[in-house]
Amino acid sequence: MAIVLANIGTSDIQRDGSRIPEEERLNAINLMHEDLQEQTNVFQPKFPILWSIDKFLRSKNEKLECLILFYTEQEGLDFRSSDTCMDFEIIRLSITQQKLFESHNPMLLGYPIHKAPYSYDRMFFHYRQAMEQILRQLTEHNVDLNQSFYVSVAGGTPACNFGLLHAVNATRELPRNKQFIYSPRPARKGDPQPPAVEIEVDAYLSVDELLYNFRELFEGHHYGQIKKLLESFKLLQEKDETEVHFLDALLLRKNLQYDEAVQKLNRITNHDFKEEAFFKKCFVDTQNLMNGIKLNGQRVQEKLRKPEIKRLLEEQYWKLENYYALEQYNDWVTIFMSLYENMLRLKAMDGVGTAPNEHNPGQLREAIRSWATIHGFESVLSDKFVKGEQDFPTRSTHQKMVSALEPDSLLDENSPLAVKLNRIYKERNELVHRFGGLTKETITDTFSPANWQTELKGLLHKEFHCQLKENPLTEVHDGFLHWLRHRLHQRVMSHGMYREQEGEKE
């Protein structure tokens, strides 16, 4: 007898032996579900991954006692094509009607995923909690945990599979002989579904599969999670300080702690690593960012043209791109507004010929008042901070100063970008106070007919001479992954941690 855990993916149920196109999935899945409920037998859904698992178990002379499936049912949404809650119902009905597992009806347990299934952070916590529920439920049903225990890593999102891997590995109550299995696709369309194969990776995926998932973590800038996984999977030894220091430095850089990031990079002593192009680029970039922070607080001639200042602004632009791609829209607009306010402050202080770090609030007020009086900028003199009614300059203060300096500035409060950003930021604040959040549709509609990327790139080019081409961290991530792949493959050969087999990859 055996227990199988698996994630359901959108290709687990097929029609006519082929994956259902995304635009047809919603309708097709609903029709299949209705057909099974009515038992009209019009549709004959195929279950390639589950059949692959069944073939594997029969080759081991084992019968499935309990099938545990994870499916997505995101909160606040009706069923949509990317969710797999209806897929679970189709599988449940098919098992009940003995259309799966050769007329054998295993116990079926289902666990919904309500949070974003593409979020690594959320999935790590979700599967840890789910494993506690699973163990409790199996115990209540008197299921023997010491029988064969298989974990399928063929379905679901990469984040779900990684969360499952991590949780299973961390669950001490599970037997040591637990085994991960993978369901390969047929060699050619029309070929029969091959049986699942055991993945001999010391309870993990192959190095290349592991690094593929690391790449997705890098795209989300989840450096802390990469470090945790390397340590949890015992892929780093105590002497491997290089990789840890580098990931720590990237995390510090992400959190705008550039000085500390440079210190962390300086702690790396591996000569070969420091000679790599990606390391040199990361070190120079981070040092420029650190110097940009220092320049920002100083009075420097033509400061806005300095490469260090441009690098600071470009880094924030790519951070915005990252948060937007991750669909973290509330955080995205907060960072956007912070960038806008920093650009205002830079432009205003440079125009006055002073720097924020040179004065306390009272001295800064007098410097701005004197500058506005000399140049006849009445609008600035009417500002609450300049009149002494506020303790610190606000966004409004800097907007008045920039408008006085350059009436056609794209940073002006009446410029198209500033108006749209202010509108979306206000909406975000109203939604947050109601425990709500922005949507991509709201952002797209607000910035229509252009998009925020085009408008912000135009502003950065006109006001600060920035030329945005490619995220500089892409080269750093790719180089480090190449280094990491080489190191892990070396360790595989030396210690036999993994065994890569032909035919495991699609």
N, C-alpha and C positions, 0 to 999 in steps of 0.2 A: 504494500500500500504506500501511497505517496501524497505529499502536500505540495501544491504549486501556487506560487505568488506571481502575479503579472499585472502590468499596466495595460489598459485598453487604449489603443491608438485608433485614429480615423481610418486606417487601412485594415483593421482586424476583421471587418465584415466586408465582403466583396459581392459584386453582382456580375453574373456571367463570367466569373473567373478573372475579373479585372477590378482594379480599384475604382471606386465611384468618384467621378470628378467633383471637385469642391462645390461648384455651382449647382450640382444635382443632389448632393448628399442629403440635405435637409428633407427634401421630398421623398427620396428613395428610402431613407431610414424609417420615416413615418409610415410609408406604405408597407414595408416589410414587417414592422411592428403590428400594424393593423391586421395584416394577413395572418400572422401567427396567432394573434388574439382570436380571430374568427376561424382559424384553422381551415382556410380556403385553399391553401397550398398552391396559390398562383405564383408566388415568388419562391425561389430556392436559394437563399443566401449561402455564401461560402465563408468558411472560417479558417483561412489558411494557417494562421499562427496557432490556433487551438488544435487544429488537426495535426500540425507539425509536432506539437507537444504530446498529443495522444500517440502518434507513431513512435516517438522517442520512448515513452513509458512502456509501450507494448514490446519494444525491442529489449527492454530491461526486465520483461515479465512482471511489470508492476501495474497496479490498478490505481487510478486516481481516487483518493478518498475525499479530499477537500480541495476545492479551487477557490482561491482568494483573488478577487479582481479589484483594481482601483480604477475609478472612472471620474470624469470631470463633470461638474454641474455648478458652474460659476455663479456666485451670489448676485442677486438682483437682475438676472437675465432669464428670459425664456429660453427654451432649448434652441440652440443654433448649431450650424454645421460643424463647428470646431469642438463642441461638447460631445461627450461619449456616454452620457447617462442613458440615452435611448438604446445605444449599442448594448449596454449591460442588460437592459430589459429583453432585448432580442436574444441574447445569449441565455438568459435565465429561462425564457420560454422554450428555446430550442432544447435545452437540457431536460426540462420538464416533459417535453413531448418526445424525448428520446431520439433527437435528431443529431446529437453529438455524442462522442465517446462510446460508439458501438452499443447503444441501448443501455449504457451504464449511467446511472444518475448519481454523480458525486455531490457531496455537500457544497453549496455555493454561498460564499460570503462576499458582500460588496461594500466598498468603502468609498464614499464620494470625496472629491477634491473640490472645495468651494473657493479656494484662493487661486490666484493666477498660476496656472500650471507651468508657465515659462520662467517663473521666478525661482532661482536657485535658493535664495535665502528662505523663502516661505516653504519650499518643498523639503528642505532639510529638516525643518521643525515639524512639518506635517507628518512625514513618514516616521519620525521618532515617536510621535504621539500615537500614530496609527498602529505601530508595532505593539505598543502596550495594550491597545484594545484587542488586537488580533490574538495575542497570547491569552488574554483573559477569556475571550470568546471560545477559543479552541479548548481551553481547559474546561469551560462550562459544558462543552459538547463531548467531553471525554476523548478528545482526539490525542493520540500519542505523538508527542513532539519529537520523539527519537526515531521516528520512521524517516524514510527518504524525504528530503526537503529541497525542492527545486525553486529557483528564482529565475523567471524569464525576463530577459532584457531586450525584447524585440519591439514592444509597443510603447506608445506614449511619447512625451517630449523628452529631450535630453535631461532637462532639469528633474523630471519625475524619475527617470531611470537612475540618475545620480543620487537623488534623495533616497530611493529604495535601496540602492547598493550600500550607501552609508548607514542607513538604519539597520539593515539586516546584519551588517558587519558589527555594529555596536551592540546588538542584542545578545547578551550573554546566555540567555535561556535557550537559544536555538542550538541544535546539535552542531558539532564541529564538522560533520561531513556534509553540511549544506553545499549545494552545487548550483552554479549559475549556468543557464542554458540559453542558446540563441537559435532563432528560427530563420535559416537562410532562405532567400527567395529562389524559385526555380531557375535553372540555368537559362532557359528560353521560355517565352510565353507559350502556354499550352502544356508544358512539362508538368508532371505531378509534383505536388508539394513535398519536398524532402523532409525527413524527420529533423527535429531540433538536435543540436550538437552541444556537447558539454564544452564550456570554455575553461580551459586549464590556465587560469591566470591567478592562481593563489587567491581565489574568491573575488577577483576583479576582472575587468575587461582587459584586453590586450593593451600594450603600451600605446599603439596608434589610436585605438578607440578612446583610451584615457586622455590622450593629448587632444583629440578632437573635441572632447567635452571641456578640457581646459581652455581651448581656443574660444569657446562660447563664453566661458567665464571671463576671459580677457576682454572680449568685446563689450561686456557689461562692466568692466573695470572692477571685478570682484576679487581683488588681490588677496584679501584676508581669507576668502573661501578656498582659493587655490592653495594657500599655505596650509590651511587646516587639513585639506584633503591629502596633501603630500605627507603631512605629519601623521594623520590618522591611518593612512594606507601604508605607513612605515616605508615610504619610498625615499626618505631622507635619513641619513645617518647623523650622528652627533657632530661629525667633522664637516658636514655639508652646510657650513655657515653662509656660503656664497649665495645660494638660491634664496635662503631665508632673508638675508640682508637686502637683497635686491627687491624682493616682493614687499618687504617692509618699507623700502624707499618709495616704491610706486604708490603704496597706500598713503604714505605721508604726503606725497606730491598731490594725490587726488584730494586730500583734505587741506590743501593750500599751506602745508607746513614745509616750505621749501628749504629753509635752513636746516631743519632736522633731517630732511631727506638727503641733503648733500652730506651731512655727517654720517648717515647710515651707509651711503655709497662709499665714503672714504674708509669705512671699516672693512670693506672687501679687500682681501689680500691675494686672491687667486690671480696670478699674473695673466694666464691665458684668457680668463674671463674679462679682465680689464682691457685686453687688446681687441676684444670683439667690437665691431662697428656699432652694434646696437647699444652696448654699454657706454661707449664714448659719446654717442648721440644723446643718450639719456642723461649722462653726467653734465654735458655742456648745456643742454636745455634746462635742466633743473637749476644749474648754477645761474643761468640767465634769469630764470624766474625769481630766484632768491635776490639777485642784484636789482631786478625790477621793483621788488617790494621796497628795497632800500632807496632806490631812486625816487619812488613815488612820494616819499616823505621829505625829499630835499628840493632846494631851489637849484635847478640845473638848466643851462641854456639849451633851447630847442629840445626840451625833455620829451615832447610828444613824438619826436622822430627817432628817439633812441630805440634800438632793437630790443632792449630788455623790456621796455614798456609795451612795445608791440607784442612781444611774446606773452606777457601777462594777459593781454586782452584776447589774443588768439587762443590761449589755453582755456579761457573761460568760454569762448565760442564753442570749442570742441566738447567741453563739458556739457554745454546745453544740448548739443547734438546727441550726446550719449543718453542723457536723461529723457530726451524726447523719443529716441529709439526704444528705450525701455518702457515707454508709456507711463512714466512717473510725472504726470503733467502738473500736479500741484507743486512738486519740488522744482520742476522745470521753470515755471513762471516766477518762482521766488528767486532762483538763481539769475534769471533774465533781468528782473528788476534790480537786483544787487549790481549786476554788470552795468546796467544803464546808469545807476546812481554813481558808480565809481567812475564811469566815463564823464559824467557831468562834473564831478568833483575835480577830476584831472584837468578838464578843459577850463573850468572856472578858475582854479588856483593858478594854472599856468598863465592865464590871461591877466590875472592881477599881479603876477610876478612874485608870488610868495609860495609857501608850502605849509601844509597842515601841521607838520611836526615842529615848525619854527615858533609857533605861538600858542599861548593858552587861549581859551575862548575869548577873553576880554581883549587881548592883543590882536587876535584875528579879526574881531569885530571892528576895531579901530582901523586896521589895515584896509579892510574892505570898504569901510565908510569913507576913509581918506581917498581911496582910489575912485570910488563912485562920485564923490564930490568934485574931484579934479576933472573927471571926464563928463560930468553932468548926467549921470545915469540915475534919474529920479526913481525909476522903478526899483532899483536895487536899494536905494535909501529908504524906500517904504517897506522893505522886508522886515518881518517881525524880529529876526535875529539881529539885523543891523540896527534896528531901533532899540534893542535891548530887552525885547519882550519874550525872547526865547534864549535858553542857555547855549544851544548849539545850532550851527547851520543845518538846515533841512534840505530835502530835495528841492523844495520851492525856492530856497535861497540860491542854490546853484543854478536852477533853471533861469532865474532872473538875471544872474550874472552872465550866463552863456548867451541869453537872448540879447543882452546889451552889447556883448562882445561881437557876436555874429548873428544878426537877425535871420539869416538864411540857414543857420546850422540845423543839421538833422537831429541834433539833441534838444532843440527847442521844444518846449512843452506842447506846442501846437503842430509839431511836425507829424506826418502820418504815422511813423513808427511809434513815437511817444504816445500819441492818442490811443492807438490800438493796444499798446502794452499796458497803459493805464486802465483801459477798459477791461482787459482780460484779467489784470491783477485785482481789480475791484471785485470782479465776479468770483475769482478764486477765494478771496477773503469772505465773501458772503456765503459761498458754498461750504467752506471749512467750518464756519460758525454753525452750520446746520449738519455737520459731520458728513459733508458731501465732497465731491471732487470734480475737477475739470474733465472734459472729454476732448478727444482729438477733433471731433466735429465742430465743437464750439471754437477751438483755436483756429481751425481752418476757415470757418466762416468769418471770424473776426479779422483775419489778415487778408481775406480775399479782396481783389483778384490775384494779388501776389502771394508769396508765402514768407514766413518770418525769416527763413534762412537768407533769401535774396535781399530782403530789406536790411537785415542786420549786417550782412556782408558789405552792402553798399555804404552803410554808415561807417563801418570800421575802415573801409578804404578811403572815403572822403575825409573823415575827421582825424584818422590816426595812421593813414598810409599802410594799412595792413593788406597783405596779399594772401588770402586763404586758399590753399590748394588741397592738401591732404593732411589728415590728422597725424602729427609727428609721432604719436604713441603707437600708430599702426606698425611702423618699422621696428620700434622697440619690442612690441609684443611678439611679432613674427620672429625676430632674432633670438629672443629669449626662449621661445618655444622650440626653435631649432636646437639651441643649446641643451635644453631640457630633454628633448627626444634623444639626443646623442648620449647624454649621461644615463638616462634610464635604460636605454638599450645596452649600454656597457654593463650596467648592474644586472640586467637580465642574464647576460652571457656569463657573468662572473658568479652569480649566486643562484641562478636557476629559479628566479622568482616567478617567471612567466614561461609559457611555452606557446609560441605562435604557430598556428596550424594553417596549412593551405586550405582555402575554401571557406574560412571563417568569415571572410569579408565579402560584402556584396559586390 
